[in-house]
Amino acid sequence: MTENFRVGAITSTHGLQGEVKVFPTTDDPAKFKKLKRVYLESGSGMKELEIAGVKFFKNMVILKFCGHDRIEDVQPYKGKDLYVPREDAVKLGKDEYYIADLIGLAVVLEDGTPLGTLDNVLQTGANDVYVVHTSGKKEILIPAIRQCVRKVDIAGGIMQVHLLEGMDE
């Protein structure tokens, strides 16, 4: 299981007071308002950054970090990813999963027949769609609905599915 979740990528600085523009990689950028800290992948490990302020502009999040009051303080952060530890992530409800935990699951049919590996999750308006690659390099799209997804076992690394008619063609 993933211990840190990527929540955004710093694209550039913002103004002269040490703020940065962040492209959010989370499904709801408003979650940044609830964060007290993030971790920056610095190349030599994770650097903890305490959040002093959050603003929103178009599709970007503007972050201000404590102790970073000049543009020179944050310029080295451009192009770096921001993470939160699992314990700081938004809590999930019943039958909800972090996408990072789903990627790589072995996908099997109800009778246990191997189908492939879950390689991607497409987020649509109605429901997510799981992209499964079979051993024959075929791609199968499975909607994340109860009729198709029968069981998810993150610890066991398996997702059991039921294919509706025509899905495996």
N, C-alpha and C positions, 0 to 999 in steps of 0.2 A: 504494500500500500504506500501511496505517496504521502510523505510527511509534510511537504510544503506545496502550496498551491500558488501558481502564477496568477496574479490579479491584474497585472498591467505591465506596460513597457514605457520607459521614459523616452519621449521622442525629442524633446528640446527643452531649453530653459524658457522661462516666462517672466519677462520684465527683468529688473535689476536687483530685486530684493531676495533672491534665492529661491524662487518658486520654479517648479518644473511642470511641463505638460506631460500627462500620462495617457496613453491609449489603453483603455480598460479592456482586459481579456476575461472579465467576469460577466455573467449574464445580466447583472444589475449594478451599474456604476454607482447607484445611490448607497451601496454597501460601504463605500469608502468613508461615508459620514460616521459609520460605527467603528471604524478602525482606529486604534490608538498608535499602532506601530506597523511598519512593514519591514521586510528584509530585502536588501539590494544584493544581487549576485555581482560581486566585485571581481571575480576572476580568481581571487585568493581565498574565497569563502564568502559567507553571508555577513553583511554589515547591517546591524539594526538601526533603523531610522524612526525616531518618534515624530508622529504627525502633529503639526501645530495648527494646520488649517486646510480646509478642503473647499474648493469652488468648482463649478462646472461651466464649461464654455463649449457650445456646440456638442460634438461627440467626444470631447476630451474632459479629463479630470485635471484640475490644477491643484497641486499639492505644495504645501509649505512644510519644511522639516525644522524641528527645533534646533537651534544653533547654526543654522545655515541661512545667513542674512545677506549674503552677497552672491551675485551671479557666478563669481569665481568658485564659490563653495560647491556649486551643483553642476558646473560644466563637465566634470569627469563622469557624471552619472548618465549623460546622454547615451541612448542606445542600450541601456541596462534594463534588465527585467526586475520587477518587484514581486515579492512572494509574501504569503502569510502562512504561519504554521497551522497545521490541522486543527489544533485546539482553539485558534482564533477565527477559524472559518465559520460561516453561517451554519447554524445547526440544521440538519435535515429532518424532514418528516418521514412518516412511514412510506416505504417503497420509493424513496428518493435516494439518489446516489450521486457522488461527485463524478464528473466526467473522467477525471484523471484516474479514478479507480476502475472505471469500466473499460478503458482502452487496454487492449491486450488480453481480455478475457477469452477463454476458449468457449466457442458457441457450439452447443450440441442440440440435436432434436430431442423430442420428448422420449423417444426410445433409447437415447444415449448415443445415437450415431453422430460422430463428429461432423460439424458443418464447416467450421472455419474459425477465424479470429476476428474479434471486434476491433477495427482499426480506427474508426472515427465516429463522432456523434454530430449529426446535422441538427441544428436547432431551428425548428420551423415554428410557425405561429400556433398550430394546433397541438402538436406533440413532437418530441424528438424522434429522429430516425437513426437507427444504428446501421453503420456500414460494416458489413461482414465480408471478408475476403476468404474464399474457399481455397483448398489446396490446389485446385485446378486454375487458380488465378481469376476466378469468376467473382464478381461483386454482387452481393445480395443486399438489398435495402429492407430493413425490418422496422416497422413503426413501433415505437415504445408504447404499446398499448397492451392491456391485460390479455386480450385475445391472442396476442403473438408472444409476449414475454411471459413465460410461465414461472420461472424461478431465476433469481440472481444470487449467487454465492460468491461474494467478493473474496472472503478468506480462502475458499476452495478454488477460486480462479475460473469459475464456470458460470455460463448463462445458458439456461435451457429455454428453447423457443419452439413455437408451433408455427409452421409456415402456412399461410392461407393459400388457397388455390391460385396458381400463377406466379407466386413470389419467387420460385426457384427457376424460372424460365429465362 
